[in-house]
Amino acid sequence: MFKEFKNEVVVIRNETIPLGESKLIKIPIDRLPTGTLIEIPVYIFNGEKPGPTVLLQGGLHGDEVNSIELIRRMLIDKRYKILQGCVIVVPLLNIFGFLNLSRDMHGKDVNRSFPGSKTGSLASRMAYYLMKELTQNVDFAIDYHTGGAQRSNYPQIRFTPQDKIGQELATIFNAPIMLGSKLITKSFRNECYKNNIPVIVYEGGESLRFDEEAIQEGINGTLRVLQHFKMIDSSIPIANQENSVRINNTKWIRAKVAGLFTSEVTNGTFVKKGQVLGSIMDTYGETNFKVKSPSNGYIIAKNNFPIINMGDPLFHLGMP
């Protein structure tokens, strides 16, 4: 299904990275009110031999630190010695959100701001330059994310159902869970899809918290993709893993009462219809509401926050 890829000379912000060379480029984005310049570091590793050009992107949401950490670890471990093709690495895109421990950038979600505008809000400008400067160079991308608001995602790879190449890339990545995910208006993946650029999205862990399993699964999946295209040395060890569990439908199990929530199952667990997943008690211990699974499936995300209101999401159930 894959075409014959051939990486070319990369030009970003008028800087040229020829075949066989690597470079760190810092793209100026804006200044703080203090005058401090904010730049986005972009690493380019351009191999001498032909192959795909891949974008690896973390920190589109500033509080999703797992996405930043897994890329950082691969950088310091020198796993980006590219033999063929080209890898463009953005460890942290949303620097303003990172500094403010926030998903957003100045109150706006960059991942709902595409295709962006050269003269718009900071989030809109970030989206604009990402598409104009970086994405136009790539054949496909891996976008790294986590759950948010105290919700932890079990390691999973998502693809656009109508994108056959994206689905094949997700299969190669081979995260524990694999599922098709609808395109979201004004998202990075949606804009890339309109420009015929396959994007797979890795989700693992929760915001503002390191999750070692999620980080390692993200690293392993990335290395599988790079090895598949012979971009890195085949001798680099990658943990063996069974094929991904394919999820066809998902459903959020929501709280029917308010109170203090206690989970009785862990992320990734296969549960059966009617199985007790947790309980919600009032603060005085007078009531104890059992949360049960409405069907068989896998827990692909769970809420780790104990204080629950009626209607809050508790578990994300994935059905094969």
C-alpha positions as CSV (number, residue, x, y, z in Angstrom):
1,M,0.0,0.0,0.0
2,F,2.9,2.4,0.7
3,K,4.4,4.3,-2.2
4,E,8.1,4.6,-2.9
5,F,9.2,7.3,-0.5
6,K,12.0,9.6,-1.2
7,N,13.1,12.2,1.3
8,E,14.3,15.5,-0.1
9,V,16.2,18.6,1.1
10,V,14.1,20.1,3.9
11,V,13.6,23.9,4.1
12,I,12.2,25.4,7.3
13,R,12.2,29.1,8.0
14,N,14.7,29.6,5.2
15,E,17.1,27.2,6.7
16,T,18.1,24.3,4.5
17,I,18.9,20.7,5.7
18,P,20.4,18.7,2.9
19,L,20.4,14.9,2.7
20,G,22.8,13.3,5.2
21,E,22.7,16.2,7.6
22,S,21.0,17.0,10.9
23,K,20.1,20.4,12.4
24,L,18.3,22.0,15.4
25,I,16.1,24.9,14.3
26,K,14.4,27.2,16.8
27,I,11.3,28.8,15.3
28,P,10.4,32.1,17.0
29,I,6.7,32.2,17.9
30,D,6.0,35.2,20.2
31,R,7.3,37.1,23.3
32,L,6.1,37.1,26.9
33,P,4.9,40.5,28.2
34,T,8.4,40.7,29.8
35,G,9.9,40.6,26.3
36,T,11.3,37.1,26.6
37,L,11.3,35.3,23.3
38,I,9.5,32.0,23.0
39,E,10.8,29.6,20.4
40,I,9.9,26.1,19.3
41,P,12.8,23.7,18.9
42,V,12.6,21.5,15.8
43,Y,15.1,18.7,15.2
44,I,15.6,17.5,11.7
45,F,17.5,14.3,10.9
46,N,17.8,13.9,7.2
47,G,19.2,10.6,6.0
48,E,21.4,10.0,3.0
49,K,19.3,7.2,1.5
50,P,15.7,7.6,0.3
51,G,12.8,6.9,2.6
52,P,9.7,8.6,4.1
53,T,9.8,11.9,5.9
54,V,8.0,11.5,9.3
55,L,6.9,14.1,11.8
56,L,7.0,13.1,15.4
57,Q,5.1,15.7,17.5
58,G,4.6,16.1,21.2
59,G,3.1,18.7,23.5
60,L,0.3,20.0,21.1
61,H,-1.5,20.2,24.4
62,G,0.9,21.8,26.9
63,D,-0.1,19.7,30.0
64,E,0.3,16.3,28.3
65,V,3.8,15.7,29.6
66,N,4.0,12.0,28.7
67,S,4.1,13.0,25.0
68,I,7.0,15.4,25.7
69,E,8.9,12.9,27.8
70,L,8.8,9.9,25.4
71,I,10.3,12.1,22.6
72,R,12.9,13.5,25.0
73,R,14.0,10.0,26.0
74,M,14.5,8.9,22.4
75,L,16.5,12.1,21.7
76,I,18.9,11.6,24.6
77,D,19.2,7.9,23.9
78,K,20.4,8.7,20.3
79,R,17.7,6.6,18.8
80,Y,17.3,9.0,15.9
81,K,20.4,8.0,14.0
82,I,18.5,7.9,10.7
83,L,19.9,5.6,8.1
84,Q,17.3,6.5,5.4
85,G,14.4,8.9,5.1
86,C,14.0,11.9,7.3
87,V,12.6,12.5,10.8
88,I,11.3,15.9,11.9
89,V,10.9,16.0,15.7
90,V,8.9,18.6,17.7
91,P,9.3,17.6,21.4
92,L,7.1,20.5,22.7
93,L,4.8,22.5,20.4
94,N,2.6,24.3,22.9
95,I,5.2,26.0,25.1
96,F,2.8,28.5,26.5
97,G,0.5,25.8,27.7
98,F,3.5,23.9,29.2
99,L,4.6,26.9,31.1
100,N,1.0,27.5,32.5
101,L,0.3,23.8,33.2
102,S,-2.5,24.1,30.7
103,R,-3.9,22.2,27.7
104,D,-4.6,25.5,25.9
105,M,-2.6,28.3,24.6
106,H,-3.8,31.7,26.0
107,G,-7.2,30.1,26.6
108,K,-7.6,28.5,23.1
109,D,-7.0,24.9,22.1
110,V,-4.4,24.7,19.3
111,N,-5.9,21.4,18.3
112,R,-9.2,23.1,17.5
113,S,-7.5,26.0,15.6
114,F,-6.5,24.5,12.2
115,P,-5.8,25.5,9.5
116,G,-5.0,28.6,11.4
117,S,-4.3,32.2,10.4
118,K,-1.1,34.2,10.0
119,T,-2.8,37.2,11.7
120,G,-5.1,35.3,14.2
121,S,-4.7,34.4,17.9
122,L,-1.6,32.8,19.1
123,A,-3.2,29.4,18.9
124,S,-4.3,30.1,15.3
125,R,-0.8,31.4,14.3
126,M,0.8,28.3,15.9
127,A,-1.6,26.1,13.8
128,Y,-0.8,28.1,10.7
129,Y,3.0,27.9,10.9
130,L,2.8,24.2,11.8
131,M,1.0,23.5,8.6
132,K,3.0,25.9,6.5
133,E,6.5,25.3,7.8
134,L,6.6,21.7,9.0
135,T,3.7,19.5,7.7
136,Q,4.2,20.4,4.0
137,N,7.5,18.5,4.2
138,V,6.2,15.2,5.6
139,D,4.7,12.0,4.3
140,F,3.0,11.0,7.5
141,A,3.0,12.0,11.2
142,I,2.7,10.5,14.7
143,D,1.0,12.9,17.1
144,Y,1.4,12.1,20.8
145,H,-1.2,12.8,23.5
146,T,-2.5,11.8,26.9
147,G,-5.9,11.8,28.7
148,G,-6.9,15.0,30.4
149,A,-8.6,16.3,33.5
150,Q,-7.5,13.4,35.8
151,R,-8.5,10.8,33.1
152,S,-5.9,8.3,32.2
153,N,-5.8,6.6,28.7
154,Y,-4.6,3.1,28.5
155,P,-1.9,3.0,25.8
156,Q,-3.7,3.1,22.4
157,I,-3.1,4.1,18.8
158,R,-5.9,5.9,16.9
159,F,-6.3,6.3,13.2
160,T,-8.8,7.8,10.8
161,P,-11.1,5.0,9.6
162,Q,-11.3,6.2,6.0
163,D,-7.5,6.5,5.8
164,K,-6.1,3.1,4.8
165,I,-2.5,4.1,5.1
166,G,-3.1,5.5,8.6
167,Q,-4.7,2.2,9.5
168,E,-1.7,0.3,8.3
169,L,0.6,2.6,10.2
170,A,-1.4,2.1,13.4
171,T,-1.1,-1.7,12.8
172,I,2.7,-1.4,12.5
173,F,2.8,0.8,15.7
174,N,1.1,-2.0,17.5
175,A,0.0,-0.3,20.8
176,P,-2.0,-2.6,23.2
177,I,-5.2,-1.0,21.9
178,M,-6.0,0.1,18.4
179,L,-9.1,2.0,17.3
180,G,-10.6,4.1,14.5
181,S,-11.4,7.6,15.6
182,K,-13.6,10.2,13.9
183,L,-12.1,13.3,12.5
184,I,-12.7,16.4,14.7
185,T,-13.3,19.7,13.0
186,K,-10.3,22.1,13.0
187,S,-8.0,19.5,14.5
188,F,-4.5,18.8,13.3
189,R,-5.4,15.3,12.1
190,N,-8.4,16.6,10.2
191,E,-6.4,19.3,8.5
192,C,-3.7,16.8,7.5
193,Y,-6.3,14.4,6.2
194,K,-7.6,17.2,3.9
195,N,-4.0,17.6,2.7
196,N,-3.5,13.8,2.1
197,I,-1.1,13.4,5.0
198,P,-1.8,10.3,7.2
199,V,-1.7,11.0,10.9
200,I,-1.9,8.4,13.7
201,V,-2.5,9.6,17.3
202,Y,-0.9,7.8,20.2
203,E,-2.7,8.3,23.6
204,G,-1.3,7.1,26.9
205,G,-1.5,8.2,30.5
206,E,-3.0,11.4,31.8
207,S,-2.1,15.1,31.8
208,L,0.5,16.5,34.3
209,R,1.7,13.1,35.4
210,F,4.3,10.7,34.1
211,D,3.1,7.2,33.3
212,E,6.0,4.8,32.8
213,E,4.0,2.2,30.9
214,A,2.5,4.7,28.6
215,I,5.9,6.3,27.9
216,Q,7.5,3.0,27.1
217,E,4.7,1.8,24.9
218,G,4.9,5.1,22.9
219,I,8.7,4.7,22.5
220,N,8.3,1.0,21.4
221,G,5.5,1.8,18.9
222,T,7.6,4.7,17.4
223,L,10.6,2.5,17.0
224,R,8.5,-0.2,15.3
225,V,7.4,2.3,12.7
226,L,10.9,3.6,12.1
227,Q,12.3,0.0,11.8
228,H,9.6,-1.0,9.5
229,F,10.7,1.6,7.0
230,K,14.4,0.7,7.7
231,M,15.0,4.3,8.9
232,I,16.9,3.1,12.0
233,D,19.2,0.1,12.7
234,S,17.3,-3.2,12.9
235,S,19.4,-4.2,15.9
236,I,17.8,-1.6,18.2
237,P,15.9,-3.8,20.7
238,I,12.1,-3.4,21.0
239,A,10.0,-5.2,23.5
240,N,7.9,-8.0,22.0
241,Q,4.1,-7.6,22.2
242,E,1.0,-9.4,21.0
243,N,-1.0,-7.8,18.2
244,S,-3.1,-4.8,19.2
245,V,-6.7,-5.4,20.4
246,R,-8.9,-3.9,17.7
247,I,-11.7,-1.8,19.2
248,N,-14.7,-1.2,17.0
249,N,-17.0,0.7,19.4
250,T,-16.6,2.8,22.5
251,K,-18.9,4.1,25.2
252,W,-18.3,6.3,28.2
253,I,-19.8,4.9,31.5
254,R,-21.0,8.0,33.4
255,A,-21.9,8.5,37.0
256,K,-25.6,8.2,37.8
257,V,-25.1,9.8,41.3
258,A,-22.7,12.2,42.9
259,G,-20.2,11.3,45.6
260,L,-16.8,9.8,46.3
261,F,-15.7,7.4,43.5
262,T,-13.5,4.3,44.1
263,S,-12.5,2.2,41.1
264,E,-12.2,-1.6,41.4
265,V,-10.6,-2.3,38.0
266,T,-7.4,-1.1,36.4
267,N,-6.8,0.4,33.0
268,G,-6.7,-2.2,30.1
269,T,-8.8,-4.8,32.0
270,F,-11.3,-6.9,30.1
271,V,-14.6,-6.7,31.9
272,K,-17.9,-8.5,31.5
273,K,-21.4,-7.2,31.3
274,G,-22.8,-6.6,34.8
275,Q,-19.3,-6.7,36.4
276,V,-18.9,-4.2,39.2
277,L,-16.3,-1.6,38.1
278,G,-16.3,0.6,41.2
279,S,-18.6,2.4,43.7
280,I,-19.8,5.9,44.5
281,M,-20.5,6.7,48.1
282,D,-21.8,9.9,49.7
283,T,-19.5,11.7,52.0
284,Y,-21.2,10.3,55.2
285,G,-21.2,6.7,54.1
286,E,-24.9,6.3,54.0
287,T,-25.2,5.3,50.4
288,N,-23.1,3.0,48.2
289,F,-23.9,3.0,44.5
290,K,-22.3,0.2,42.4
291,V,-21.0,1.1,39.0
292,K,-21.5,-1.8,36.6
293,S,-20.3,-2.5,33.1
294,P,-23.1,-2.3,30.5
295,S,-21.4,-4.8,28.2
296,N,-18.3,-6.9,27.6
297,G,-15.2,-4.9,26.7
298,Y,-11.8,-3.3,27.6
299,I,-11.3,-0.4,30.0
300,I,-9.4,2.0,27.7
301,A,-9.6,5.0,30.0
302,K,-10.6,5.7,33.5
303,N,-11.2,8.7,35.8
304,N,-8.7,9.0,38.6
305,F,-10.5,11.9,40.4
306,P,-12.4,10.8,43.5
307,I,-14.9,13.6,43.7
308,I,-17.7,12.9,41.2
309,N,-20.8,14.8,40.0
310,M,-23.7,13.2,38.3
311,G,-22.9,12.7,34.6
312,D,-19.1,12.7,35.0
313,P,-17.3,10.2,32.9
314,L,-15.9,7.3,34.9
315,F,-14.7,4.6,32.5
316,H,-14.2,4.6,28.7
317,L,-15.3,1.1,27.5
318,G,-14.0,-0.3,24.2
319,M,-15.8,-3.1,22.6
320,P,-13.9,-5.4,20.1
